[in-house]
């Protein structure tokens, strides 16, 4: 998550020439598609991260529209997210390789991460059976925690302790791409038939609370993951 935004800032308090050039291009009124010229190669790679997340969401929707025991679209939804992680890592490497940082790229990175590692996993969970009103409330909590965590990163990245290269020493709270751990768990559930429409039903069953359509206790994993993302006491060393 946002390895790029911290790593490509060699002097946090002094904008690099490439940043100033991009800001001028974005502020100028030179045509309908002038913004395209302001994008760096790393920014375009970040866009591919967002593309993978959105395609995952669409695949989850296609699964909901089809037979519940036909998991082709669900496997596609689960597969798109690791590809998003690949592009999330590559944009930072390309930015450092080209020696060009991007203020817009930092914002793009956070937005793409929210789609690929926040909304997309929640959409998969909904498609696989976590569909009661209480389930969706908890899934919304997970997405909002990811949103808050990314916003906090963008605000606090310049104040976090740095190493000799100028990179932040640690992530504050678990990075949002760690939600791929949940994705791998959902893939195992699909493989084992422990989902809605599978041979064994949703893992952990369902609790009838007498209101709100009940709840699937497995949704608690999303709640815990969301809390870990917004935690200030969890420090994850950067690679």
Secondary structure, 3 states (H helix, E strand, C coil): CCHHHHHCCCCCCCCCHHHHHHHHHHHCCCCCCHHHHHCCHHHHHHHHHHHHHHHHHHHHHHHHHCCCCCCHHHHHHHHHHHHHHHHHHHHHHHHHHHCCCCHHHHHHHHHHHHHHHHHHHHHHHHHCCCCCHHHHHHHHHHHHHHHHHHHHHHHHHHHCCECCCCCECEEECCCHHHHHHHHHHHHHHHHHCCCCCCCCCCCCCCECCCCCCCECHHHHHHHHHHHHHHCCCCEEECC
